[in-house]
Amino acid sequence: MDELLSFLSSPTFSICQDTILFLLPNGQVYGRGYNLYGELGTGNRARTPFTQMEISHTVSAISTGTVNTAVITLDGTVYASGSSMGQLGYTETYSQTLPIPLQLPLPALKVSHGRTSTMVLLVDGTVWALGTNEEGQLGLMSPETQYTPVQIPLPLPALDISANDLNSLILLSDGTVLGSGFNGSGQLGVGDAGTQSKTNFLMPMILPEGSHVMSVVCGVYHSMVLLADGSVWGCGLNTNCQVKDIPSGHILTPVRLPSQQRVVSVACGVNNTVYLTEDGTVYNRGRVNGLPTPVPQKMDLPSPTQAIVASGDTVIIILDDGSPYIYGERTSSDVFGTKLTPNEAVPFLTLPPSVSDYFP
């Protein structure tokens, strides 16, 4: 069990809309769900129950995009599969049903991507990007598509990255958060959503002086940053109270989320924000049963939580004993094997035997 817990210190599940990946402690990857573009990396486009990704190397990290997926192997190589509009690292626009390696100068620490773009953080703190750049989400001063990885000019090494379909965030070593791409809801936190709906160059998020940022998270229309003091700050669309208690249109400058406890992890869906406190409690703020929830909802779980993953309207919670729970508003049983309950976390038990063996 210790081996499982060590892997779950970072999310072992990765979800994006209709695709889910699961990383085993032995480095194997299983996937399920939407596979029209071959994003599950199984060598075909069939929708099947959990199927192992066809990769011969031991995997240490996984990431899902809207129509593609990526994994990082123990040697730091990034392999990607699925739809290609440049984000897989070659000029052809047809899809790849088997994982192919990205050509990068050094091993990778993290990969994050949206529907048609990919961003990679390397061990030296440089950030490389490829794919389409119509919204300026690559931060390269040009809307042109990049078919091979291009280094993003940064003043300092990066510590964290987060990207989605429309925008991206980069955390620098001095605590500065830089963002680029679509900003129509204020999700870049630069205070000017009304005058600049998108930017193709990196702009600094407006945070309190001296903020020690630990991690950055992009939702689609809102963003969150976690500080070292356990506080969470957010900006962007707030129609469902996903950023602050009173429903409103746009939050242009980051505001602090009210929380009585220290937060250790945060995740963003489309219409909600989920955060994990140091005592293992999970809170959801945002849409529940189609309505905004001004008061954060404490999730009723049988034991403390160690990890949370969110995407779209779906949240996966991993308890301290390794048990996975799931809740949300999606009802695609083809993906999750169960109908999701909007405001109740239910056990996620539809795992292949080789995966289930790792749970008590």
N, C-alpha and C positions, 0 to 999 in steps of 0.2 A: 504493500500500500504506500510505503514511503516513496517509491519510484513514481507512482501515479501522482502523488501530491506535488512532487518536485516539478513535474511537467505542467501541472495545473497552476503553478505560480503565475504563469501567463495563460491567457485563454487557450484551451485545447480544442474548444469548438470555435468554428468561424462560420457566420451566416451572412447572407446577403440576399434579401428578398426570397427567391424560390430555390436557393442552393445552400446546402450545409456541408461542411467538412468536419472531420473529427480526426485528431492526431493521437495515435496510440503511444504509450511510453516506449515502445520498441522502435519508434520512428516511422511506422507505417501510417498511411493516410487513407481513410475511407470517406466516401461522399455519397450524397443522395439528393435527388430533386431535379430541377430543370437542367437539361443537358443538351439543348438544341445545338449549341455551338461547341460541344465537347469540353465544356468547362470542368467537368469532373475528372478529366484526364484518364479516362478508362480505355481510350482507343476507339470509342464509338459515340453515338449521340443518343443512345437509348436511355429512357427513364427506367431505372431499376431500383430495387431495394439497395441498402448500403453495399457499395462495391468498392474494392480496393483500387486506389490510383496506381497507374502503371508507371512506377518510378523505382529504379533499382538502388537508389541511394537512401541513406537514413535521413529523415526529415526532422528538423528542429523547430520550425515555425510555419504557420499556414495563414493564408489570407484569401478572402473571397471578394470579388467585385461583382457588378451587376450581371455581366455575361462572361466573366473570366475568373480564373483563380491563379494563385501563385503560392509556391512553397520555397522555403530556404532549407538547404541541406546542411549537414554538420560542417562541411568545408566552406560554407558561406555562399554557395552558388544558388542563384534564383532560377527556378523553373516555372514556366507559365503555360497555361493552356486556355482554350476558349476562343471567343471572337477576337478578331484582330483588326484594329484601325490604327495600327502602329504600336500599340501598347505591348505587343509580344516581342518587339525588337526586330522585325523584318518588314520589307516593303509591301509584300503581298497582303491583300485584305481578306483572304479566306481564313476560315477558322482552323485551329489546331486541336485535335482530339487527344493528343499525347503531349505531356509536358516537354517543353523545349527550353534550353538554357538561355538566359540573357547574357550578353557580352559586357561584363563590367570589369573595371581595373583591379578591384579589391573585393574581399569577401563582404557580404551584406549582413547587416544586423536586423533590419526591418524592411518590409515591403508593405505598401498601402496603395490602394487604387480605386478608381471610379469605373464608370462604364467603359470609357475609351481612353483612359490614361493610367499610367503607372508611375509611382514615386518610390525610390529605394534609398535607404540610409546605409552608408558603408561604414566599415570599422574605423576609418580615419575621420569620420564626422562630415564627410562630403555627402551631398544629396544629388541624386541623378534622376532624371525624368524622361519619359517618352510617351508617345501617343498623341491624341488630338489636343488642341489647345485653344478651342474656340472661345471659351470663357476666360482664358488667361490663367487657368488653374495650374499650369506648369511654372509660372513665374519667370518666364524667359524673355519678356519684353516683345514677343512676337506671337501672332496667332497661328503660325505655321505648325503643321503636324510634324512630330519628330519620330522617325522610324527606327532610330537607334538611340541608346541612352545618351543624354546630354547633361553635363554638370550644371547645376544651378549656382550662379555666383552668390556666395554668402560671405559676410564679413568675418564670421567666426564659425567654428565647427558646430554641427547640429547634434542635439541629444535625442530628439523625437520628431516624428512626422505623422501626419494624418491627412488622408485625401478621400474625396468622394467624387460623385459625378460632376460637380460644379465648381468646387474650390479645394484649397489645400492649406494646411498650417504647418509651419516648421518652428520648432523650439531650438533656440541657440544656446550655447554654453553659458552665456551671461544672463539667461533668463528671459531674453527678448523673444516674443512670439511674432513671427512674420506670416502674413497671409496673402494669397492672391486668388483671383478667379471671381466668380459671381458673388456679388455683395448686395443684391437687391433687398434682402431682409436684414442687412446689418450684421451678417454672420462672421464677417472678418473683424468686427469690433474696432473699426477705425473711425467711427463717428460720422460717416458721410454717406450712408446708404441712399439718401434722397437725391444726392447730386452725382453719385458715381455708382452705377449698378454693377459694374465689374471692373477689374483691373488686371492687366497682364504683367504687372511688376509687383514685387513683394513690398507690403506695407506693414508697419509695426502695429500690433494690437495695443489699444490704450488700456493699461493696467496700472494699479496703484504703484507708486514709486517704491522700489525695493522688493517687489514681488519675486518670490523664489518659485518659479513654475517647475512642476515635476513632469507633467504630461499634458498633451493637447488631444482633443477629440473633435472631429468634424461630424455633425449631423448633416442632413441635406440642407436645411434652412436655418439651423442654429449650431453654435459651437460652444464647447466647454473647455476650461483649463483647470487643472488641479494644482493647488499650491502646496508647498512643503508644510505649511501650518495646518493642513487638512481642510482648508476652505476650497469651495468650488465657485468659479466665476463663469457666467455665461452671457451670450449675446445672440441676437438674431430674432427669428420669428417666435412670437409668444402667444399666439391665438389660443393655445391649449394649456397655457401656464407651464410650458416646459422650461421656461427660464426664470420667471418670477411669479409670485402668488396671484397677482391681478392680471386677467387676460388683457392683452394689448396687441397692437400690430407688430412693430419692430422695436427691438432693443439695440440701439446703435453703438453703445459703449458697454463693455462688460459690467454686470452687477453681480453681487455676491448672493448665492443661493442660501436661504436660511436653513441652517442645520444645527441642532444642538450637540452633535457629536462630530468627531474628527472623521473625515472621509478619506478612504484609502484607494478607491477606484471609481471611475465614472464612465458611463457609456451613453451614446446617443442613438435613438431611433429617429424616425421621421417626425413623429408628433409627441415624443416623450423623452425624458432624461431619467436614467437609472443610476443610482449611486450606492456604494457599499461602504458602510461605516466600520470603524476599527473593531467593534464588537461582533462583526459578522452579520449585521442586519442590512437588509436590502430595502431601499425606498424607491418608489416610482412617482414621478411627477409628470403631468401631461395628460394626454387623452386616455380615458377609461370608459368603455362602453359608449364610445362616440362622443363623449362630453369632456370638457376641460375639468381638471381637478385642482382647485386652488390650494388644497392642503396635500402635501406629499403623502402617498399611500404606503404604509408599512406592509411588506409582503409577508403573508402568513406561511412560514416554512418550518419544517420539523426540527431543523438544527441550523447552526450558524453557516454562513456562506463564505467561500474563499475566492470565487471569481464570477464575473458577470460579462455577458456578451450581448450586444443589441444591434439590430439592423432592421430597417423598415418599421413594421409594427410588431416585431417579434423580439422576445428577450429570453436568453438561456441563462440559468443560474446553476452554478456548480457548488454543492454543499461541501462541508469539510470532509465528509466521508467519501467524496467523489461522486455522489448521486446527482444526476442532472435533472433539473426541473425546467419547465418551459411555460411561458404565458404570452399572450398577445392577441391581436385582432385578426390575424390571418387564419384562414380555415382550410388551407391546402393540405389534405391528408396525404396527397401524393409525395409531399416533401417531408412532413414530420410524422406521418403515420398515426396522427391523432388530430382531432379537431381542437383548436386552441381555445382556451377559456379567457375572455378579455380581462378579467380582474382576479383570477385565481391561478396561482402557480401549480401546475400538475406535473407528476413524474413523467419524464421523457424516457420511456422504456423500450422504444422500437429501435434497438441496436442489434447489429449482427452478433452472432455468438462470440466471435473472437474479440469483439469490443466489450461485450457484456462480462466476459471473464475478468475484466479489470475492475469491476465494481463488486462490493461485498454483497 
